Amino acid sequence: MKKGDSANTLKYVSLVTLTLQNAILGLSMRYARTRDGDMFLSSTAVLMSEIVKLLTCLALVYNEAGSFKGLLDTLDKQIIKQPIDTLKPPIK
Protein backbone atom coordinates (compact mmCIF):
# COMPACT_ATOMS: atom_id res chain seq x y z
CA MET A 1 0.00 0.00 0.00
CA LYS A 2 1.29 3.47 -0.86
CA LYS A 3 1.84 6.13 1.79
CA GLY A 4 -0.92 8.31 0.27
CA ASP A 5 -3.39 5.42 0.37
CA SER A 6 -2.52 4.79 3.99
CA ALA A 7 -3.08 8.45 4.89
CA ASN A 8 -6.48 8.44 3.13
CA THR A 9 -7.48 5.24 4.91
CA LEU A 10 -6.51 6.70 8.29
CA LYS A 11 -8.45 9.87 7.49
CA TYR A 12 -11.65 7.97 6.75
CA VAL A 13 -11.25 5.53 9.64
CA SER A 14 -10.75 8.50 11.97
CA LEU A 15 -13.82 10.26 10.55
CA VAL A 16 -16.05 7.20 10.93
CA THR A 17 -14.73 6.36 14.40
CA LEU A 18 -15.19 9.85 15.79
CA THR A 19 -18.61 10.22 14.13
CA LEU A 20 -19.81 6.97 15.71
CA GLN A 21 -18.35 7.99 19.06
CA ASN A 22 -20.19 11.33 18.97
CA ALA A 23 -23.46 9.66 17.95
CA ILE A 24 -23.18 7.08 20.73
CA LEU A 25 -22.32 9.83 23.22
CA GLY A 26 -25.42 11.82 22.32
CA LEU A 27 -27.69 8.78 22.56
CA SER A 28 -26.22 7.57 25.84
CA MET A 29 -26.43 11.03 27.46
CA ARG A 30 -30.03 11.36 26.32
CA TYR A 31 -30.83 7.95 27.79
CA ALA A 32 -29.05 8.74 31.07
CA ARG A 33 -30.92 12.04 31.44
CA THR A 34 -34.36 10.51 30.86
CA ARG A 35 -34.14 7.58 33.27
CA ASP A 36 -34.90 7.71 36.99
CA GLY A 37 -32.09 7.85 39.53
CA ASP A 38 -29.09 9.98 40.33
CA MET A 39 -28.07 12.57 37.75
CA PHE A 40 -24.57 13.52 36.75
CA LEU A 41 -23.07 16.91 36.04
CA SER A 42 -23.05 17.90 32.38
CA SER A 43 -19.49 19.17 32.74
CA THR A 44 -18.39 15.71 33.90
CA ALA A 45 -19.98 14.13 30.85
CA VAL A 46 -18.24 16.61 28.54
CA LEU A 47 -14.88 16.01 30.22
CA MET A 48 -15.24 12.24 29.91
CA SER A 49 -16.27 12.62 26.26
CA GLU A 50 -13.14 14.64 25.50
CA ILE A 51 -10.95 12.07 27.28
CA VAL A 52 -12.50 9.28 25.20
CA LYS A 53 -11.89 11.31 22.01
CA LEU A 54 -8.26 11.88 23.01
CA LEU A 55 -7.71 8.19 23.71
CA THR A 56 -9.44 7.23 20.44
CA CYS A 57 -7.25 9.61 18.44
CA LEU A 58 -4.10 8.40 20.18
CA ALA A 59 -5.09 4.78 19.47
CA LEU A 60 -5.59 5.56 15.77
CA VAL A 61 -2.24 7.35 15.54
CA TYR A 62 -0.55 4.50 17.44
CA ASN A 63 -2.08 2.01 15.01
CA GLU A 64 -0.75 4.03 12.07
CA ALA A 65 2.71 4.59 13.63
CA GLY A 66 3.10 0.96 14.63
CA SER A 67 4.96 1.53 17.90
CA PHE A 68 4.99 3.72 20.97
CA LYS A 69 8.16 5.45 19.76
CA GLY A 70 6.48 6.10 16.40
CA LEU A 71 3.48 7.56 18.23
CA LEU A 72 5.71 9.92 20.20
CA ASP A 73 7.64 10.89 17.06
CA THR A 74 4.40 11.63 15.20
CA LEU A 75 3.02 13.72 18.06
CA ASP A 76 6.30 15.61 18.32
CA LYS A 77 6.42 16.27 14.57
CA GLN A 78 2.75 17.24 14.17
CA ILE A 79 2.10 19.15 17.41
CA ILE A 80 5.29 20.28 19.15
CA LYS A 81 7.29 21.21 16.07
CA GLN A 82 4.35 22.95 14.36
CA PRO A 83 2.95 25.22 17.08
CA ILE A 84 1.45 27.73 14.66
CA ASP A 85 -0.57 25.03 12.85
CA THR A 86 -1.65 23.54 16.19
CA LEU A 87 -2.94 26.88 17.48
CA LYS A 88 -4.64 28.06 14.28
CA PRO A 89 -8.33 28.80 14.62
CA PRO A 90 -10.63 26.81 12.34
CA ILE A 91 -11.39 28.29 8.93
CA LYS A 92 -14.93 29.67 8.73
C-alpha positions, 0 to 999 in steps of 0.5 A: 500500500502506498503512503498516500493510500494509507493516509487516506485510509486513516483519514476515513477511519478517523472520521467514521470512528469519531462520528460513531463515538459522537453519535453514541455519546449523544444517545447515551447522554439522552438515555441517562438524562431521561431515566430515573435515579441519580443525575450527573453533572453535564461538565463531567460528561463533557470532560469524559467525552473529551478524554475518550476522544483523546484516547481514540485519536491516540489509538488511531495514531498508534495504530498508524505509527506501529509503535509507541516510539512512532506515536511519540515521534508523530506527536512531536512532529505534528504538534510540538514542532508545528505550534502555529498550525496547532494553534490556528483557529478553524477556517470559517 
